Structures are given as structure tokens and as C-alpha cells.
């Protein structure tokens, strides 16, 4: 891939996992888009506030997508509920590990481990929701409110959108249709399954935000956005 700005740069396509188009003045040629998608690279297009609003994925990446779709449709509710139980348990485990890595008092992570053990099939007791309130307040302070318009929430939302795009890309590569979720069933959401399976990965973003929260302002800097994007690129190229 050739980048032309002040001077020309060349980047091997095989070294790219995700391309984020953050500058509103960016121009990408059709041959470049074709080469990138053929290589399995997905692109995120950001708005003027630097938040990803659109995604470009490769089509025909699985050799039997209809077969996979049939299996998705055939999944019975009991099986979906069992899968959701394991997803929630994995999420709570990773959240507890974040609290440990953040050197918080042991009782903070212990509570999450307890809630993890209490998760039932389908999480009918909503242990995920109970854990979320405990977790975020332990990590960011008792006054923290999710979805406030502040630097921490801006960073969380940006990081989660990157994780979501990576999960959606992987599901597409294996022939899955993200509309068909196991727990998320919003009829207007084309990424229900990605939203399901990204849950255990959210703590990757949380720990970065915790480690950098003192530098976070209302708007993320270019370097901060780059570091959040690299959370998935580093995982993809260990």
C-alpha cells in the first residue's frame, strides 16, 4: 500500500490487520480498496469526531456460508442460553483480572469471581449487569457513570468500536452472519453476534483506559486513538 502525503511511504499489505480512515480528507483508490479487502483487511471510516461510523469487509471469505447460516438458524434457545452463560463467565473473569492488574484491593476482584460462579444458563439473574456496576465503579471511582460525555467514556466507546469491528470481521471470515445473535437480538442491529462475542474482550480496552485515564481529555488525541487501535493489531500479530 502506497501512502502519499509529504513524502511517499510503502507498507506491505500483509503487515496490515485493520485500516482506520480517520482524516476527513483521506482519499483511497478503488484498486487499493480491492487489494486490501482481497487480503482480508477491513477498513473503518470515521466521522468528523473521529468515531468509527462505517466498516468495509471482504465478501465471499468462507467457502460454505449458507451451510453456516443454516446451522445458526437451527440453534435452539437452550443452546444459545448455554453459550451466553459461558460468554458472561469469561467476561466477568477477565474483568476480575483487570482489577487485579490494576492493584485494587483483593475484595474488588473477589466479588467478580463470586458473581462469575453465580451465572446461570442464559444469565437469568443478570450477573453481568450487577458485575458491570461494581466493576466500573471499582476501576474508575464511585462517581463514575457509564455513557457520560467524558474522556474515559470516549476512550471506552472508541476502543469497543475497534474490538467490535475485529470480531465482526472474524465472524464473516468463518461464514457467520452477525445479525443472528445468541443474546443480542435487536432487529435494527446488524452486528448482534459480534456484540455477543466481543463481551469477554472489552476488558482489553478497560485496562488501557485505566492505565491512561489521567491523560484522557474530552477528545482523544491522535496518539491515544492509535494506541487503542493497536490493541487488536498487536493481538493479531503477536
trRosetta pair geometry for C-beta under 8 A, 3 or more apart (Angstrom, degrees):
i j d omega theta_ij theta_ji phi_ij phi_ji
1 10 7.2 154 77 -155 44 53
1 11 4.9 -21 61 63 97 92
1 12 7.9 34 17 122 78 4
1 13 5.6 110 -28 -80 93 79
1 16 6.9 33 3 -30 140 149
1 32 6.3 79 -132 -145 92 104
1 35 7.3 175 -82 98 83 129
1 36 7.1 44 -85 -76 126 101
2 8 6.2 -21 -168 -162 98 103
2 9 7.3 150 -159 79 49 47
2 10 5.6 -20 -102 -100 67 75
2 32 8.0 -111 41 -97 75 119
3 8 7.0 147 80 -158 55 50
3 9 4.3 -10 58 60 107 98
3 10 7.5 -162 20 -73 76 28
3 11 6.8 42 -13 -5 111 108
4 8 5.4 -15 -102 -102 72 76
4 9 8.0 -163 -70 25 32 67
5 9 7.7 2 20 3 97 106
11 15 6.2 -114 174 66 89 120
11 16 6.5 80 133 -55 121 110
12 15 4.6 85 76 -3 94 107
12 16 7.8 -169 99 -14 55 85
13 16 5.7 -58 -160 26 45 114
13 35 6.2 -109 -100 147 154 106
13 36 6.7 -146 -142 -101 114 58
13 39 4.9 -154 151 -64 122 172
13 41 7.0 -116 -172 -23 90 141
14 39 7.0 -127 -83 -161 54 131
15 237 7.5 38 -155 -100 61 160
16 19 6.2 14 -179 -61 130 92
16 36 7.2 -53 98 -134 143 95
16 39 7.5 69 67 108 102 138
16 41 5.2 17 112 -114 108 140
17 41 6.7 167 172 -123 16 84
17 166 7.8 15 150 -117 116 108
17 232 6.8 -153 117 122 140 92
17 233 4.7 174 39 -118 131 77
17 236 4.3 102 -112 86 150 158
17 237 6.6 -139 -45 -22 124 104
18 41 6.7 175 -97 -164 27 81
18 42 5.8 -18 -121 68 79 81
18 43 7.5 152 -170 -97 63 31
18 44 6.7 21 175 -5 109 105
18 162 7.4 118 124 -158 165 92
18 165 6.9 99 -136 112 136 124
18 166 6.7 -71 -64 -84 139 90
18 169 7.8 -143 -93 -22 101 163
18 229 6.8 -144 87 -170 123 101
18 232 6.4 37 0 93 141 124
18 233 6.3 -121 29 -73 97 96
19 36 6.3 -38 -1 -156 143 146
19 41 5.9 54 -11 157 103 120
19 42 7.5 -163 32 99 75 37
19 43 4.6 -25 74 -109 100 81
19 44 7.3 -179 91 25 51 66
20 43 7.5 165 -87 -160 25 60
20 44 4.7 -13 -115 63 72 106
20 46 6.6 41 178 -30 92 115
20 52 7.1 -83 -136 -85 100 107
20 162 7.7 -34 -81 -108 131 104
20 225 7.7 -152 122 153 156 111
20 229 5.6 -99 -13 -113 145 143
21 26 4.9 -152 -159 80 98 155
21 28 6.8 -81 -97 -30 136 130
21 43 6.2 31 -15 180 107 107
21 44 6.8 -168 25 90 72 52
21 45 4.9 -10 62 -112 116 63
21 46 6.3 -165 90 15 61 81
22 26 7.6 92 52 -27 43 139
22 46 4.8 19 -119 33 54 143
22 50 5.7 21 -157 -134 100 84
22 222 7.7 131 124 -128 154 86
22 225 6.8 108 -117 131 151 152
23 26 4.6 114 75 -40 91 97
24 48 5.8 10 -63 -96 136 79
28 32 5.3 -121 -174 83 84 129
28 33 5.8 95 137 -57 116 93
28 43 7.7 52 -125 -143 178 159
29 32 4.6 97 60 4 81 104
29 33 7.1 -146 97 -5 44 85
30 33 5.6 -52 -146 36 35 112
30 34 6.2 37 156 -20 67 105
31 34 5.6 -54 -145 37 32 114
31 35 6.2 31 157 -18 66 106
32 35 5.8 -55 -146 38 30 109
32 36 6.2 28 156 -18 65 110
33 36 5.8 -59 -146 38 28 110
33 37 6.2 17 162 -10 66 110
33 43 7.3 -63 -128 -8 85 152
33 56 6.9 -61 -154 153 108 157
34 37 6.3 -61 -143 42 25 101
34 38 6.0 26 159 -20 63 112
35 38 5.8 -57 -144 38 26 112
35 39 6.4 20 157 -14 61 111
36 39 5.9 -66 -154 39 28 106
36 41 4.3 -78 -178 69 83 121
36 43 6.6 56 126 -49 145 111
37 40 7.6 64 -174 -65 36 14
37 41 6.6 -98 -80 60 31 70
37 42 7.7 59 -110 -96 74 46
37 43 7.8 -65 -68 -6 88 104
37 56 6.6 -85 -81 142 118 103
37 57 7.3 110 -134 159 104 24
37 58 4.1 152 -180 -86 87 85
37 59 8.0 20 167 10 129 64
38 58 6.8 142 -77 -119 23 129
40 58 5.9 -74 -108 8 42 147
40 61 6.8 99 -110 -128 89 128
40 169 7.9 104 175 176 79 113
40 173 6.8 43 -144 -101 113 122
41 58 7.9 86 46 -35 41 112
42 55 6.1 6 173 -175 115 101
42 56 6.3 170 -160 82 66 58
42 57 5.0 -10 -114 -99 110 68
42 58 7.4 -109 -81 -7 75 77
42 165 6.2 -170 113 165 138 104
42 166 7.8 -176 49 -97 134 46
42 168 7.9 130 -140 88 171 96
42 169 4.5 -119 -21 -97 145 130
43 55 6.9 157 83 -157 52 53
43 56 4.2 4 53 47 101 109
44 52 4.2 -40 -179 -126 120 122
44 54 7.3 149 -159 82 49 51
44 55 5.5 -20 -102 -103 65 77
44 161 7.7 114 -149 139 144 104
44 162 7.3 -77 -35 -107 167 67
44 165 5.6 -44 -77 -114 118 169
45 52 7.0 101 65 -146 36 68
45 53 6.3 -59 95 60 82 79
45 54 4.2 -9 53 63 113 101
45 55 7.3 -156 15 -74 80 29
45 56 7.3 68 -24 -18 106 99
46 49 7.8 -126 169 72 98 50
46 50 5.2 -1 171 -154 141 34
46 51 6.0 144 -150 68 89 23
46 52 5.4 -56 -90 -84 74 45
46 53 6.6 106 -140 5 29 85
47 50 7.3 -62 69 1 61 16
47 51 5.6 -8 36 57 101 80
47 53 4.9 65 -40 -22 100 135
49 219 7.7 -122 -162 -123 79 102
50 158 7.5 -2 121 -115 97 127
50 219 7.6 101 27 -164 132 94
50 220 6.6 -132 100 61 145 104
50 225 6.2 -94 170 -92 131 152
51 157 7.2 -20 -127 125 117 114
51 158 6.5 -115 -114 -98 73 82
51 161 6.8 110 -168 0 80 170
52 55 7.1 38 174 -67 118 87
52 158 7.7 118 2 -144 92 65
52 161 4.6 171 47 146 118 132
52 162 7.1 140 -13 -70 146 60
52 165 6.7 -75 156 -48 163 137
55 165 5.4 -175 -110 -129 138 109
55 168 7.0 70 118 88 166 143
57 168 7.1 -109 -73 126 145 102
57 169 5.8 -165 -120 -109 112 75
57 172 5.3 59 167 64 144 175
58 61 5.2 93 101 -62 109 114
58 172 7.4 146 66 127 70 130
60 65 7.9 -104 -117 -21 44 134
61 172 5.9 69 44 134 134 86
61 173 4.7 -72 133 -119 136 54
61 175 7.8 -148 84 -65 78 58
62 65 4.8 114 78 -70 113 81
62 68 6.6 -14 138 -3 154 144
62 172 7.6 -153 -18 157 110 49
62 173 6.5 123 -59 166 92 31
62 174 6.1 60 -92 172 131 15
62 175 3.3 -141 122 -66 169 90
63 175 7.9 -61 41 -72 44 127
64 67 4.0 -3 151 24 113 124
64 68 6.5 126 106 -20 79 87
64 175 6.4 -2 81 -116 57 157
65 68 5.6 -56 -151 38 38 111
65 69 6.1 41 152 -23 70 106
65 175 4.2 -161 -109 -145 62 93
65 177 7.9 92 -178 -53 103 90
66 69 5.4 -52 -146 36 34 115
66 70 6.4 40 154 -24 66 101
67 70 5.8 -50 -151 30 30 113
67 71 6.8 27 151 -15 61 104
67 175 7.4 -5 66 161 79 152
68 71 5.8 -58 -155 37 35 110
68 72 6.4 39 148 -23 67 104
68 174 7.0 153 -128 137 156 72
68 175 3.5 128 12 120 156 119
68 176 5.9 -103 152 -77 130 50
68 177 7.8 150 110 -12 102 80
69 72 5.5 -51 -150 33 35 115
69 73 6.4 32 154 -17 67 104
69 175 7.3 -109 -35 158 73 93
69 176 8.0 143 -80 -137 60 36
69 177 5.5 48 -110 -12 96 123
69 180 7.8 131 -145 4 72 148
70 73 5.9 -55 -149 37 31 109
70 74 6.2 26 154 -18 64 112
71 74 5.6 -58 -143 39 31 111
71 75 7.1 55 153 -46 61 86
72 75 6.1 -35 -166 -6 34 113
72 176 6.5 122 -74 -140 136 79
72 177 6.2 -164 66 39 168 95
72 180 4.8 99 156 98 126 151
73 180 6.9 -92 -76 -126 59 155
75 79 5.2 -120 -167 81 87 125
75 80 5.6 98 141 -57 119 94
75 182 7.3 -62 127 -109 153 91
76 79 5.1 92 59 7 77 103
76 80 7.3 -144 97 -4 39 89
77 80 5.5 -57 -147 38 36 113
77 81 6.1 37 156 -22 69 105
78 81 5.7 -53 -148 35 30 112
78 82 6.6 32 152 -20 62 103
78 121 7.6 0 -158 169 68 137
79 82 5.6 -51 -151 33 34 112
79 83 6.5 36 150 -18 65 103
80 83 5.6 -54 -151 37 33 112
80 84 6.3 34 151 -21 66 106
80 182 4.2 -171 -153 -158 93 85
80 183 7.1 168 163 -58 103 60
81 84 5.6 -51 -145 35 33 113
81 85 6.6 43 152 -26 62 99
81 121 4.7 59 136 163 109 88
81 122 3.5 -28 -148 -65 109 89
82 85 5.7 -46 -154 26 33 116
82 86 7.0 27 151 -12 62 103
82 121 5.6 -23 -85 -136 59 102
83 86 5.9 -60 -157 38 35 107
83 87 6.4 36 148 -21 69 105
83 182 5.1 -63 86 -178 129 159
84 87 5.4 -50 -145 35 37 115
84 88 6.3 35 157 -18 67 104
84 121 8.0 88 66 -173 92 51
84 122 5.9 48 72 -117 129 36
84 123 6.0 -103 132 2 107 103
84 182 5.5 -167 -60 125 93 110
84 183 4.4 108 -112 -63 129 121
84 196 7.2 -83 -104 -152 83 112
85 88 6.0 -59 -151 37 28 107
85 89 6.3 27 153 -19 64 109
85 119 5.5 145 -155 138 79 109
85 120 6.7 -90 -113 122 118 26
85 121 5.1 -56 -51 -113 139 42
85 122 6.6 -16 -56 -8 93 28
85 123 6.1 171 -98 -44 61 76
86 89 5.6 -51 -143 37 33 113
86 90 6.3 35 157 -20 65 105
87 90 5.9 -58 -152 36 28 110
87 91 6.4 29 151 -20 64 107
87 182 7.7 142 -13 79 146 132
87 183 7.4 -134 61 -6 146 137
87 196 6.2 -56 -139 171 169 82
87 197 6.8 -104 -121 -106 126 46
87 199 5.4 76 165 58 105 131
87 200 6.4 -127 -162 -33 64 103
88 91 5.5 -53 -148 35 34 113
88 92 6.3 29 156 -16 67 105
88 116 8.0 180 128 -128 79 66
88 119 5.1 173 100 -140 121 145
88 123 4.9 96 -26 -72 168 137
88 127 6.6 106 157 76 134 99
88 128 4.7 -96 -137 -69 115 110
88 199 7.1 -34 -90 131 48 149
89 92 6.0 -56 -146 38 30 107
89 93 6.3 33 154 -22 64 106
89 116 5.2 91 -143 -163 71 89
89 119 5.1 -145 -71 49 85 152
90 93 5.7 -53 -147 34 31 114
90 94 6.4 26 156 -15 64 106
90 199 7.6 108 81 98 97 95
90 200 3.9 -24 120 -100 110 136
91 94 6.0 -61 -152 39 29 106
91 95 6.3 30 152 -20 65 107
91 128 6.7 35 81 -125 138 101
91 131 8.0 133 111 96 100 145
91 199 4.5 -49 -80 142 134 99
91 200 4.6 -116 -75 -89 63 58
91 202 6.9 29 -141 34 103 109
91 203 7.4 157 -158 -23 62 108
92 95 5.5 -51 -145 36 34 114
92 96 6.4 38 154 -21 65 102
92 112 5.3 -175 -177 179 89 93
92 113 7.7 153 140 -90 106 29
92 115 5.8 -138 -151 95 145 101
92 116 4.0 -175 102 -84 131 93
92 119 7.0 -171 7 -45 146 132
92 127 7.0 -22 -70 132 149 109
92 128 7.2 -122 -58 -105 103 61
92 131 5.2 -74 -114 -152 104 169
93 96 5.8 -55 -154 34 30 111
93 97 6.6 30 149 -19 64 105
93 112 7.8 160 -91 137 23 109
93 113 7.5 60 -109 -105 63 70
93 116 5.7 85 -61 -122 72 153
93 200 7.8 4 54 -137 93 105
94 97 5.4 -50 -148 35 36 114
94 98 6.6 45 150 -25 64 98
94 200 5.4 117 -1 -167 142 75
94 201 7.8 -40 141 -86 173 20
94 202 7.9 131 100 60 132 69
94 203 4.1 -170 137 25 107 149
95 98 5.6 -47 -153 27 35 115
95 99 6.9 35 150 -16 64 100
95 112 5.5 -142 97 -154 103 150
95 131 6.5 116 79 157 157 119
95 135 4.8 -40 180 -126 131 144
95 203 5.4 -149 -80 -84 52 126
95 206 7.3 21 -119 59 74 166
96 99 5.8 -52 -155 34 36 111
96 100 6.6 36 148 -18 66 104
96 109 4.3 98 -164 -159 82 87
96 110 8.0 111 -144 -48 119 16
96 112 3.8 -168 -78 90 96 129
96 113 5.3 82 -121 -53 161 77
96 116 7.1 -65 -22 -28 136 135
97 100 5.4 -52 -150 36 37 113
97 101 6.2 37 152 -19 68 104
97 109 7.5 92 -62 -139 22 128
97 203 7.1 87 66 153 95 155
98 101 5.7 -54 -146 38 31 110
98 102 6.2 27 154 -16 64 111
98 135 7.8 60 70 -164 123 110
98 139 6.8 -4 126 -101 117 129
98 203 4.7 -139 -47 -162 131 114
98 206 5.4 9 -149 99 161 121
98 207 4.8 -137 -133 -71 100 98
98 210 7.2 135 175 3 107 150
99 102 5.7 -59 -145 41 30 111
99 104 4.8 -64 -174 44 84 128
99 108 4.8 -146 -177 116 140 112
99 109 4.2 -177 86 -74 122 90
99 112 6.8 150 13 5 141 141
99 135 7.1 -116 -55 -138 118 77
99 138 5.8 0 -117 123 123 133
99 139 6.6 -106 -92 -77 80 88
100 103 7.7 39 173 -70 35 31
100 104 7.5 -85 -81 42 24 82
100 109 5.0 35 -54 -76 85 162
101 207 6.0 7 86 -132 139 129
102 139 6.5 128 10 -128 175 80
102 207 7.1 -144 -58 -128 99 82
102 210 5.4 -55 -104 150 127 151
104 108 4.5 -33 124 43 125 152
104 109 7.0 136 75 -31 104 92
104 138 5.9 82 179 167 163 103
104 139 7.5 -91 -50 -93 149 52
105 108 5.4 107 71 -11 75 100
106 109 6.3 -63 -161 43 45 99
106 110 5.9 49 147 -28 76 112
107 110 5.3 -53 -139 37 36 119
107 111 6.4 46 161 -29 66 98
108 111 6.4 -55 -163 23 25 110
108 112 7.5 16 146 -10 57 104
108 134 7.8 170 -157 160 72 98
108 138 4.4 134 -153 -154 123 141
109 112 5.6 -55 -158 35 44 111
109 113 6.5 45 147 -20 72 102
110 113 5.6 -54 -151 36 36 112
110 114 6.4 39 150 -22 67 103
111 114 5.6 -52 -152 33 33 114
111 115 6.5 32 151 -16 65 104
111 134 5.9 -120 117 171 135 151
112 115 5.6 -51 -146 38 35 111
112 116 6.3 45 150 -27 65 102
112 131 5.6 83 -125 -145 82 111
112 134 6.9 -173 -72 100 83 128
112 135 6.4 67 -89 -82 126 100
113 116 5.4 -48 -149 30 33 118
113 117 6.7 31 154 -16 63 103
114 117 6.0 -58 -155 36 32 108
114 118 6.6 25 149 -17 64 111
115 118 5.5 -62 -149 39 36 112
115 119 7.2 60 151 -48 64 84
115 127 4.7 159 180 -170 93 108
115 130 6.1 -161 -132 93 135 112
115 131 4.7 169 114 -76 157 106
115 134 7.6 170 -28 38 152 148
116 119 6.1 -30 -163 -10 36 114
116 127 7.4 158 -81 145 25 139
116 131 7.8 69 -57 -93 67 148
118 125 6.5 -78 143 84 103 151
118 127 5.4 159 90 -96 98 142
119 123 5.5 -33 -155 -101 91 84
119 125 7.5 -151 -125 54 38 108
119 127 4.7 -118 -88 50 74 145
119 128 7.6 61 -113 -46 113 77
120 123 6.4 140 60 -104 65 25
120 124 5.3 -45 81 32 125 90
120 125 5.6 94 13 0 114 105
120 127 7.8 131 9 -10 70 120
121 124 7.4 16 79 -12 57 103
123 126 6.3 85 150 -89 95 27
123 127 5.8 -115 -149 32 97 85
123 128 5.5 20 -173 -10 154 106
123 183 8.0 20 35 -125 118 141
125 130 8.0 -31 136 -3 87 133
126 129 4.4 -19 171 30 104 117
126 130 6.2 110 117 -20 83 92
127 130 5.5 -55 -144 42 38 113
127 131 5.9 41 156 -23 69 108
128 131 5.9 -60 -148 38 25 110
128 132 6.4 31 154 -28 62 105
128 199 7.8 -36 -141 -166 133 140
129 132 5.6 -48 -147 26 32 115
129 133 7.0 30 158 -16 62 100
130 133 6.3 -57 -160 32 31 107
130 134 6.7 23 150 -10 64 111
131 134 5.7 -63 -151 43 35 110
131 135 5.6 36 156 -26 72 114
132 135 5.7 -56 -138 38 26 113
132 136 6.2 17 169 -12 65 108
132 146 7.6 -17 159 -34 113 153
133 136 6.7 -58 -142 37 21 101
133 137 6.5 11 163 -8 58 116
134 137 6.4 -74 -154 43 22 104
134 138 6.1 20 156 -20 65 114
135 138 5.8 -61 -148 36 25 109
135 139 6.1 13 160 -12 65 113
136 139 5.8 -60 -140 42 30 106
136 140 5.7 -24 177 28 69 111
136 144 5.6 -134 147 105 96 128
136 146 5.9 -52 -152 -58 172 102
137 140 7.0 -71 -118 59 21 73
137 141 6.7 -67 -159 103 56 26
137 142 5.1 44 -168 -112 108 44
137 144 5.8 -173 -102 49 54 102
139 144 7.8 -53 76 37 75 166
139 206 6.5 -33 -172 178 166 112
139 210 5.5 -87 -176 -92 104 124
140 144 3.9 76 101 -76 112 160
140 152 5.8 98 -137 -168 142 160
140 210 7.2 -121 -74 -101 77 83
140 213 6.9 178 -121 -121 91 156
141 144 5.0 118 66 -29 77 100
144 148 7.8 -132 -166 14 58 132
144 152 7.1 -59 -137 91 116 156
145 148 4.7 93 79 -40 95 113
146 153 6.7 134 -156 -109 46 110
146 156 7.8 -85 -138 94 86 161
147 153 6.0 141 -101 -148 12 142
148 152 8.0 36 68 63 105 98
148 153 5.3 172 64 -18 64 148
149 153 6.8 -93 -106 71 17 134
149 154 7.7 49 -162 -56 52 96
149 218 7.3 22 150 -143 82 101
150 153 5.3 86 55 18 72 101
150 154 6.9 -131 100 -9 33 93
150 218 6.7 -83 -146 -106 38 68
151 154 5.5 -55 -143 35 31 113
151 155 6.3 28 159 -18 65 106
151 213 7.5 131 105 -156 112 64
151 216 3.3 148 149 139 125 96
151 217 5.1 161 -91 101 130 8
151 218 5.6 -86 -67 -74 78 24
151 219 7.9 -53 -106 18 83 20
151 220 7.6 130 -150 -73 81 66
152 155 6.0 -59 -153 36 28 108
152 156 6.4 28 151 -18 65 107
152 209 5.9 93 -150 177 75 123
152 213 5.7 14 -95 -132 102 103
152 216 5.9 112 -67 99 52 154
153 156 5.4 -50 -142 37 36 113
153 157 6.1 35 159 -19 68 106
154 157 6.0 -56 -147 38 27 109
154 158 6.3 25 155 -18 63 109
154 216 7.4 169 60 -178 103 114
154 218 6.6 102 -22 -179 151 43
154 219 7.0 -114 170 -111 165 27
154 220 5.8 -161 129 -37 117 97
155 158 5.8 -55 -144 38 30 110
155 159 6.1 26 159 -15 65 110
155 205 7.5 169 141 177 82 101
155 208 7.7 -141 163 105 122 98
155 209 4.7 146 110 -110 129 106
155 212 7.4 -172 -147 86 161 115
155 216 5.5 -71 -31 -127 135 137
155 220 6.1 128 -87 -88 75 118
155 224 6.8 -76 -111 164 107 124
155 228 6.8 -163 -162 -80 80 139
156 159 6.0 -62 -147 41 26 107
156 160 6.1 24 159 -19 65 111
156 205 6.0 110 -135 135 56 124
156 206 7.1 31 -115 -90 99 63
156 209 5.8 -4 -68 -67 76 162
157 160 5.9 -55 -142 38 27 110
157 161 6.4 29 157 -23 62 106
158 161 5.9 -56 -153 31 29 111
158 162 6.9 27 151 -17 62 103
158 220 6.0 -31 -11 -16 166 159
158 225 6.4 -90 170 -118 146 82
158 228 5.6 59 115 119 106 165
159 162 5.7 -55 -155 33 35 111
159 163 6.5 33 151 -16 68 105
159 204 7.6 -159 169 99 122 83
159 205 3.2 140 128 -132 139 124
159 208 6.7 165 -108 62 152 130
159 209 7.0 -121 1 -48 151 108
159 228 4.4 -114 -90 -158 84 117
159 231 6.5 40 -149 20 103 152
160 163 5.6 -53 -147 38 36 112
160 164 6.1 41 153 -25 67 106
160 198 7.4 103 -162 144 79 136
160 202 6.1 9 -107 -122 98 90
160 205 5.8 -95 -58 13 63 170
161 164 5.6 -49 -145 34 31 116
161 165 6.6 34 155 -21 62 103
162 165 5.9 -54 -152 32 31 110
162 166 6.7 28 152 -17 63 106
162 205 7.9 143 53 -87 105 120
162 228 6.0 153 8 139 151 93
162 229 5.5 -151 -128 -109 148 55
162 231 6.9 108 103 54 135 107
162 232 5.8 -156 146 -4 104 129
163 166 5.8 -60 -154 36 33 110
163 167 6.4 29 153 -17 68 106
163 198 5.2 120 132 -157 106 119
163 201 5.0 173 -164 116 131 122
163 202 6.7 178 81 -88 167 50
163 204 6.8 143 -92 61 131 122
163 205 6.4 -98 -28 -37 132 120
163 231 7.3 -39 -71 100 91 124
163 232 6.3 176 -98 -68 54 120
164 167 5.9 -57 -149 37 31 108
164 168 6.2 31 154 -19 66 108
164 191 6.4 57 177 159 113 148
164 194 5.5 86 -165 143 76 119
164 195 6.8 9 -128 -84 112 62
164 198 5.3 -37 -95 -71 61 168
165 168 5.7 -54 -146 37 31 112
165 169 6.3 36 153 -23 64 105
166 169 5.6 -51 -149 33 31 114
166 170 6.5 30 153 -18 63 105
166 232 4.4 -150 -63 -153 156 148
166 236 7.6 -133 -147 -57 127 122
167 170 5.8 -56 -150 36 33 110
167 171 6.3 34 153 -20 66 105
167 194 4.5 136 103 -151 108 86
167 197 5.4 170 -167 91 131 102
167 198 4.5 -122 -14 -73 159 94
167 201 7.0 -174 -62 29 121 150
168 171 5.7 -54 -147 36 31 112
168 172 6.4 34 154 -20 64 106
168 178 5.4 -8 -130 -76 89 156
168 191 5.5 -51 -91 -131 125 110
168 194 4.0 -15 -72 -93 79 150
169 172 5.8 -56 -152 35 30 113
169 173 6.5 33 151 -23 63 105
170 173 5.6 -52 -151 31 34 115
170 174 6.7 16 156 -4 65 107
171 174 6.1 -69 -153 46 31 99
171 176 4.1 -75 -177 69 90 120
171 177 8.0 -115 147 12 115 5
171 178 5.4 103 98 -74 149 92
171 193 5.9 135 -141 109 159 122
171 194 6.0 -121 3 -77 144 84
171 197 7.2 143 -68 43 119 147
172 175 7.7 62 -175 -61 31 14
172 176 7.0 -90 -71 60 28 70
172 178 7.3 -38 -59 -29 82 107
176 180 7.8 -124 -178 59 85 103
176 193 6.1 -128 151 120 125 161
177 180 5.2 61 88 11 98 104
177 193 7.3 113 99 4 46 142
178 181 7.7 23 177 -69 56 76
178 190 6.3 61 91 147 106 64
178 191 4.7 -15 147 -128 133 48
178 192 6.3 151 157 44 68 59
178 193 4.4 -133 -141 46 54 99
178 194 4.7 0 -142 -19 127 98
179 189 7.7 153 -132 100 61 62
179 190 5.5 -42 -84 -146 85 54
179 191 7.8 -21 -79 -51 43 19
179 192 5.9 47 -171 20 27 109
179 193 7.3 6 45 -5 20 101
180 192 6.7 -148 87 72 7 123
180 193 6.0 22 79 -49 56 119
181 184 4.0 -96 -172 69 169 74
181 185 5.5 -136 62 -73 113 54
181 186 7.9 42 10 22 144 67
181 189 7.8 11 -29 95 133 120
181 192 2.9 -102 -38 144 117 108
181 193 4.7 -160 -99 -66 59 53
181 195 6.6 -25 -111 58 134 98
181 196 5.0 152 -156 -34 97 123
182 193 6.9 74 -9 -118 78 76
182 196 5.1 99 40 -144 91 162
183 196 5.3 134 34 -112 93 106
184 189 6.5 -68 155 91 116 150
184 192 4.1 -167 103 -154 101 79
184 193 7.5 -148 60 -57 107 25
184 195 4.5 25 -8 85 168 124
184 196 5.4 -141 13 -56 102 84
185 192 6.2 64 -91 -146 28 145
186 189 3.8 62 82 3 114 118
186 192 6.2 -179 40 -91 76 104
189 192 5.2 109 102 -63 112 79
189 195 7.0 -18 162 -9 141 144
191 194 4.2 -46 -176 46 94 120
191 195 5.6 103 120 -29 88 93
192 195 5.7 -60 -151 35 28 111
192 196 6.6 33 150 -22 64 102
193 196 5.4 -46 -152 29 38 116
193 197 6.3 14 160 -4 69 109
194 197 6.3 -66 -140 47 29 96
194 198 5.9 31 162 -26 67 113
195 198 6.1 -51 -133 32 25 111
195 199 7.6 53 159 -49 52 86
196 199 6.6 -48 176 -12 32 112
197 200 7.8 -41 -178 23 49 94
198 201 5.1 -73 -165 47 61 113
198 202 6.6 84 141 -51 85 81
199 202 6.1 -29 -159 -8 36 114
200 203 7.5 -39 176 14 46 104
201 204 5.5 -22 180 6 70 119
201 205 8.0 63 136 -8 73 92
202 205 5.9 -56 -169 35 52 108
202 206 6.3 53 139 -26 77 106
203 206 4.7 -49 -139 35 47 120
203 207 6.1 45 164 -22 75 98
204 207 6.6 -56 -152 31 23 103
204 208 7.0 20 150 -13 57 107
204 231 5.3 128 147 179 116 127
204 235 7.8 -31 -135 -52 155 137
205 208 5.8 -61 -155 37 36 110
205 209 6.2 32 152 -19 71 108
205 228 6.8 39 -127 -145 93 98
205 231 6.5 96 -81 143 65 178
206 209 5.8 -59 -150 38 30 110
206 210 6.3 30 154 -20 66 106
207 210 5.5 -48 -145 35 35 114
207 211 6.3 32 156 -17 65 107
208 211 5.9 -61 -150 40 30 108
208 212 6.1 -5 162 9 66 117
208 227 6.8 171 -167 134 133 108
208 228 6.5 154 115 -100 154 71
208 231 6.3 -91 -38 -82 150 127
209 212 6.3 -77 -140 54 26 90
209 213 5.9 56 158 -73 67 87
209 216 7.2 19 -153 -56 79 152
210 213 5.9 -17 -138 -25 27 116
212 215 5.3 -58 -178 45 80 107
212 216 6.2 94 125 -46 87 97
212 224 6.9 156 152 -126 150 104
212 227 7.7 123 -58 98 163 151
213 216 5.4 -48 -148 13 41 120
215 224 7.4 -172 113 -83 112 124
216 220 7.3 -26 -140 -100 84 72
216 224 7.2 121 -105 -139 77 156
217 220 7.8 173 60 -82 74 28
217 221 7.8 72 33 -39 107 88
220 224 4.4 -129 -169 89 94 125
220 225 5.1 111 126 -56 128 86
220 228 7.6 -33 -162 -2 153 138
221 224 4.6 97 53 6 78 103
221 225 7.1 -144 93 -3 42 85
222 225 5.9 -55 -150 37 31 110
222 226 6.3 34 151 -22 64 107
223 226 5.5 -53 -148 35 33 115
223 227 6.5 33 154 -20 65 103
224 227 5.7 -52 -148 34 33 110
224 228 6.5 31 154 -17 64 104
225 228 5.8 -56 -150 37 33 110
225 229 6.4 35 152 -19 66 105
226 229 5.7 -54 -150 36 32 112
226 230 6.3 32 152 -22 65 108
227 230 5.5 -54 -147 35 32 114
227 231 7.5 56 149 -40 58 84
228 231 5.9 -26 -167 -6 40 115
229 232 7.0 -65 -180 36 46 94
229 233 6.5 28 138 -9 77 115
230 233 5.0 -61 -135 48 50 109
230 234 5.4 54 162 -27 81 102
231 234 6.5 -54 -148 32 18 108
231 235 7.0 16 151 -14 54 109
232 235 5.5 -54 -150 37 38 112
232 236 6.2 35 153 -20 69 108
233 236 5.6 -56 -145 39 34 111
233 237 6.3 -11 166 22 69 105
234 237 6.7 -75 -135 61 25 75
234 238 7.2 63 164 -98 63 49
235 238 7.0 2 -154 -67 29 84
